[in-house]
Structures are given as C-alpha cells and as structure tokens.
C-alpha cells in the first residue's frame, strides 16, 4: 500500500506551514466559490480543470475579530478540498506523510479534517 501524502504550502504566515488558500470575500468584493476554486487550482497546479471533492469544513467562531482577521464574523465555514488526481504543484511546498504532518500540524484548525481523510483507507 502506498502511503498517502498531501501538499502543504510554504507561506509567510506567522503560524508556519498551511494549506493553499484563496480568500473569497474582501469587502466589498465577493468572489463566487467556483471562480475562487478555479483560481486556486491555477495558482497551485497551473491548470483549472482538475477533479476535486470537498472533504470537510472548518468552522471558525470569532465573536470579536481584530483588524488582521480576514474571514466573516462571528462565523466562517471554510471548505477543505482534495484534488482527486495526482498532480505536481507549481508552488513551493512540502509533501508530508500522516505521521510527519501530525508532528508538525496537529495544532492547525483544519488538521483533524485532513488527518481523517488521510487515515481512511481509499
């Protein structure tokens, strides 16, 4: 059995490694999900026509946000997508096994969703 791995992008964020992300809402502009997802796939993989599926949602609850918080408040529901075909990304990043990712990313708010997917037999 081949061990599953997933891409973690190198980001300048203070929190370190993160999933590739696209913000859809910056007032007053709202980008439709389909457009944002296509743009993200183009940015990460260099193409837009990639099969994908949603593997879960992160729910952020922030009653009082500071100026740096870019999601809607008090609730934001953020989908986590899986590309269903193996592709080589065009962005800087790291491919991590479940064990290595657990060591480095278990504090991230989206980790349980990714861990569940990677730990489930396909």
C-alpha positions, -999 to 999 in steps of 0.1 A, spaced: 0 0 0 13 35 -9 13 59 19 -9 89 13 8 123 13 -6 158 8 8 192 -1 14 218 25 24 251 10 52 273 23 35 305 34 48 337 50 23 333 78 35 335 114 19 301 120 41 284 96 31 258 70 -5 260 58 -29 246 31 -30 265 -1 -58 290 5 -79 315 -15 -99 342 2 -133 348 -15 -146 377 5 -129 410 9 -155 438 13 -170 450 -9 -160 422 -34 -173 386 -32 -158 360 -55 -180 330 -62 -167 297 -49 -164 282 -83 -142 311 -95 -121 311 -64 -115 273 -65 -106 276 -102 -82 304 -95 -66 285 -66 -61 254 -88 -45 276 -114 -22 291 -88 -12 258 -72 -12 234 -101 -10 256 -132 -44 244 -145 -81 248 -136 -98 217 -150 -88 193 -121 -114 170 -105 -118 177 -68 -141 170 -39 -149 186 -6 -136 165 24 -150 187 52 -154 222 66 -136 242 91 -159 263 113 -143 295 127 -161 312 155 -148 346 163 -172 369 182 -148 399 182 -122 400 154 -91 422 152 -81 440 121 -60 411 108 -88 386 107 -100 382 71 -130 359 74 -166 368 81 -176 371 117 -189 358 140 -189 325 119 -170 314 89 -173 280 73 -143 272 52 -143 242 28 -113 219 26 -109 203 -9 -90 173 -22 -78 172 -58 -87 137 -69 -59 132 -95 -22 131 -87 -6 164 -98 26 181 -93 22 216 -78 39 246 -93 42 264 -59 68 259 -32 57 234 -6 63 201 11 47 167 7 41 152 42 31 118 54 4 115 80 29 108 107 52 138 98 22 161 94 7 150 127 40 161 144 41 195 126 5 204 121 -17 190 148 -24 225 162 -38 238 129 -76 243 129 -80 222 97 -58 193 108 -85 169 120 -103 171 87 -71 163 67 -59 136 92 -93 118 90 -91 118 52 -55 107 50 -61 80 77 -92 65 60 -84 36 35 -93 45 0 
